């Protein structure tokens, strides 16, 4: 793997030395794609190819500006992007299925049919969660040094970064629901989350090579 990483690093450096759209750059990017494609995350969802296409488009447009080889391999960088796109497609698919299910219920209720179709039957089973989410969840739950539990809203040790991060991981609990649950305002919760929890999440992601 180390040999592949070094090879990719050299190819990226060489490709970015040529002008955008030039034949040499295109040839080198194609070579990189061939090497990387075998190492990318794979799954059997119907929208995988669409997510993969978006990933390659992002790669060709941003490899020389957004990718930093000192912070991780090109494979890790692309896998993170690909998994984000897969998550986007999953959410979009679930929303579309929910709308279709609701429409079916309305049609059944307005007609002479007595049977009401269960919307759950029309919603596809969710795919396995991306490993990055499992990794984040495990890190939060373990909270080995206790930092996430100890970082809480003043006077409310029960409202801490460990609790909020877990609740905001997909499928996330809305800020409105959290505000009702803890008896706090949405602005208080979201402000604390942005100031205290997000930086800790970002630091973890950088340490693990996700950013």
C-alpha positions in Angstrom: 0.0 0.0 0.0 2.9 2.3 0.8 4.2 2.0 -2.7 0.8 2.9 -4.1 0.5 5.9 -1.9 3.9 7.2 -3.0 3.0 6.5 -6.7 -0.3 8.4 -6.3 1.5 11.3 -4.6 4.0 11.6 -7.5 1.2 11.4 -10.1 -0.8 14.1 -8.4 2.2 16.4 -8.2 3.0 15.8 -11.9 -0.6 16.3 -13.0 -0.9 19.5 -11.1 2.2 20.8 -12.9 0.3 20.9 -16.1 -2.4 23.5 -17.0 -6.1 22.5 -16.4 -7.6 20.9 -19.4 -4.3 20.1 -21.0 -3.8 16.6 -22.5 -0.9 15.7 -20.2 -3.0 16.5 -17.1 -5.9 14.5 -18.4 -3.8 11.5 -19.1 -2.3 11.6 -15.6 -5.7 12.1 -14.0 -7.0 9.1 -15.9 -4.0 7.1 -14.6 -4.7 8.1 -11.1 -8.4 7.2 -11.4 -7.5 3.7 -12.6 -5.2 3.2 -9.6 -7.6 4.6 -7.0 -10.9 3.1 -8.3 -10.0 -0.4 -7.0 -9.5 1.0 -3.5 -12.7 3.1 -3.2 -15.6 2.2 -0.9 -18.2 0.0 -2.7 -21.8 -0.9 -2.0 -24.7 -2.2 -3.9 -27.2 0.7 -3.6 -29.0 1.8 -6.7 -27.5 5.3 -6.5 -23.9 4.2 -6.0 -22.8 4.9 -9.6 -24.3 8.4 -9.4 -22.4 9.1 -6.2 -19.2 7.7 -7.8 -19.7 9.9 -10.9 -20.0 13.0 -8.6 -16.9 11.9 -6.8 -14.8 11.6 -10.0 -16.1 15.0 -11.2 -15.1 16.5 -7.9 -11.7 14.8 -8.1 -10.9 16.2 -11.6 -12.0 19.7 -10.6 -10.4 20.0 -7.2 -7.4 17.6 -6.9 -4.9 20.4 -7.3 -6.7 22.9 -4.9 -8.6 21.0 -2.3 -6.4 17.9 -1.7 -3.5 18.1 0.7 -1.2 15.0 0.5 0.3 15.9 3.9 -3.0 15.3 5.6 -3.9 11.9 4.1 -3.9 9.8 1.0 -5.8 10.5 -2.1 -7.8 7.3 -1.5 -8.9 8.5 2.0 -9.8 11.9 0.7 -12.0 10.5 -2.1 -13.6 7.9 0.1 -14.7 10.6 2.6 -16.2 12.6 -0.3 -17.9 9.5 -1.8 -19.4 8.5 1.5 -20.8 12.0 2.0 -22.5 11.8 -1.4 -23.9 8.4 -0.7 -25.4 9.7 2.5 -26.9 12.6 0.5 -28.5 10.2 -1.9 -29.8 7.9 0.9 -31.5 10.9 2.6 -33.0 12.0 -0.7 -34.2 8.5 -1.5 -35.9 8.2 1.9 -37.6 11.5 1.5 -38.9 10.5 -2.0 -40.2 7.2 -0.7 -41.9 8.9 2.2 -43.7 11.3 -0.2 -44.8 8.3 -2.4 -46.0 6.4 0.7 -48.0 9.4 1.9 -49.6 9.9 -1.6 -50.6 6.2 -1.6 -52.3 6.7 1.8 -54.2 9.7 0.5 -55.4 7.9 -2.6 -56.6 4.9 -0.5 -58.4 7.1 2.0 -60.2 9.1 -0.7 -61.4 6.1 -2.6 -63.8 3.3 -1.8 -61.0 0.9 -0.7 -61.1 0.0 2.9 -57.5 -1.2 3.1 -54.9 1.4 4.0 -51.4 0.6 2.7 -48.8 0.8 5.4 -46.2 3.4 4.4 -43.4 1.4 6.0 -43.9 -1.3 3.4 -43.0 1.3 0.7 -39.8 2.5 2.3 -36.7 0.7 1.4 -34.6 -0.8 4.1 -31.7 1.6 4.9 -28.3 0.6 3.7 -25.5 -0.2 6.2 -24.3 3.1 7.7 -21.0 4.4 6.3 -18.1 3.2 8.4 -17.1 6.8 9.1 -20.3 7.2 11.1 -19.7 4.0 13.0 -16.2 5.2 13.8 -17.4 8.6 15.0 -20.2 7.1 17.1 -17.7 4.7 18.8 -15.3 7.5 19.5 -18.1 9.6 21.1 -19.5 6.7 23.1 -16.1 5.7 24.5 -15.0 9.3 25.3 -11.8 7.8 26.7 -10.5 11.0 28.3 -14.0 12.2 29.4 -13.6 15.5 27.5 -16.9 15.2 25.7 -18.9 14.5 28.9 -17.1 17.3 30.9 -17.8 19.9 28.2 -21.4 21.0 28.9 -23.7 23.9 29.1 -23.2 25.9 32.3 -25.2 24.4 35.1 -26.4 21.6 32.9 -24.0 18.7 33.1 -26.7 16.5 31.4 -26.4 18.6 28.2 -22.9 17.9 27.1 -21.0 17.3 23.8 -21.2 13.5 24.1 -25.0 13.6 24.4 -25.5 16.2 21.7 -23.1 14.7 19.1 -24.8 11.3 19.5 -28.2 12.9 19.0 -27.1 14.9 16.0 -25.5 11.9 14.1 -27.8 10.6 11.3 -30.6 10.0 11.7 -30.4 13.3 13.6 -32.8 14.6 16.3 -34.0 18.1 15.4 -32.9 21.1 17.4 -36.6 21.8 18.2 -37.0 18.3 19.7 -33.8 18.7 21.7 -34.9 22.1 23.0 -38.2 20.6 24.2 -36.4 17.6 25.8 -33.9 19.7 27.8 -36.0 22.8 28.4 -33.6 25.1 26.6 -33.8 27.3 23.6 -32.8 26.2 20.1 -30.2 29.1 19.9 -28.6 28.1 23.3 -28.2 24.5 22.2 -27.0 25.2 18.6 -24.6 27.9 19.7 -23.0 25.6 22.3 -22.8 22.9 19.7 -21.1 25.1 17.2 -18.6 26.6 19.7 -17.7 23.5 21.7 -18.7 20.3 20.0 -18.0 21.0 16.3 -14.3 21.9 17.0 -13.9 18.6 18.8 -15.5 16.7 16.0 -13.3 18.4 13.5 -10.1 17.7 15.5 -11.1 14.0 15.6 -11.8 13.9 11.9 -8.5 15.5 11.1 -6.6 13.1 13.4 -8.3 10.1 11.6 -7.6 11.5 8.2 -11.2 12.2 7.3 -10.5 15.9 6.6 
